[in-house]
Amino acid sequence: MSELAKRLAQVRERIAAAAKRAGRRPEDITLVGVTKTVPVEIIQEAVAAGLRDLGENRVQELVAKEPLIKGVNWHMIGHLQRNKVKQVLGKISLLHSLDSLALARELEKRAEAEGKSLEVLIEVNVGGEETKFGLPPAAVIPFIKEITNFPALKLRGLMTVAPLVDDPEKVRPVFRRMAALKREVEALKLPGVEMRYLSMGMTNDFEVAIEEGANMVRIGTAIFGPRLL
Ligand SMILES: *Cc1c(COP(=O)(O)O)cnc(C)c1O
């Protein structure tokens, strides 16, 4: 087994162990391998080892790699500028980072014009960090009520990037808050809204995220090694 395949297997084992601790099934957790800065040949190796979901945070990199790696689901996990919507539509299976009404309007307009729909997650900034994108938790439900008027946008859940801390236990409350918010939205039973995914957890904190309810984790470093760029 290659080093990469070993690291991938170790990540899968850690995901499975965290799922079991939380009384959940490992197969209910989707691993999105974060491939930013990773060369295509290396990504192909991970795909050959069974990785099926790939995430990029920049449009330029996503559109460069997407035509070269087929048979996978591409996820856009970074902030999406309105003028780049056209480039990603039809290439991604899930947008994790819906963070404004202006972006929602643009996505709706473009998707509608092309006769497509797009599955989206709303990015939430639970930590209230200035440097991060995402809606404050209190804005999420009013926002969802607005976007239910956009038929081409299919709301499928919530996403967050927790603050970077030395001990992941410190961000457990962030993940717990997200899980509570997801349940609140579910209870509203809004038309067209299916709260299927809670995308949270990265290399430093994914086990705690899973214990608190994440069912989609976005992991780069633990699979591909440290980024050099
Ligand atoms: C880079 C990135 C990740 C993965 O980070 P690692 O710490 O390398 O696992 C996850 N989510 C987003 C939004 C990212 O930009």
PDBQT file of the ligand as one rigid body, heavy atoms in Angstrom, charges set to zero:
ROOT
HETATM    1  C1  LIG A 301      -8.406  23.640   3.574  1.00  0.00    +0.000 C 
HETATM    2  C2  LIG A 301      -9.787  23.409   4.016  1.00  0.00    +0.000 A 
HETATM    3  C3  LIG A 301     -10.153  22.224   4.701  1.00  0.00    +0.000 A 
HETATM    4  C4  LIG A 301      -9.175  21.112   5.051  1.00  0.00    +0.000 C 
HETATM    5  O1  LIG A 301      -8.220  21.525   5.976  1.00  0.00    +0.000 OA
HETATM    6  P1  LIG A 301      -7.174  20.500   6.629  1.00  0.00    +0.000 P 
HETATM    7  O2  LIG A 301      -6.829  21.136   7.921  1.00  0.00    +0.000 OA
HETATM    8  O3  LIG A 301      -6.008  20.428   5.692  1.00  0.00    +0.000 OA
HETATM    9  O4  LIG A 301      -7.836  19.191   6.786  1.00  0.00    +0.000 OA
HETATM   10  C5  LIG A 301     -11.485  22.073   5.062  1.00  0.00    +0.000 A 
HETATM   11  N1  LIG A 301     -12.410  23.021   4.785  1.00  0.00    +0.000 NA
HETATM   12  C6  LIG A 301     -12.102  24.157   4.139  1.00  0.00    +0.000 A 
HETATM   13  C7  LIG A 301     -13.176  25.151   3.878  1.00  0.00    +0.000 C 
HETATM   14  C8  LIG A 301     -10.790  24.390   3.730  1.00  0.00    +0.000 A 
HETATM   15  O5  LIG A 301     -10.496  25.532   3.092  1.00  0.00    +0.000 OA
ENDROOT
TORSDOF 0
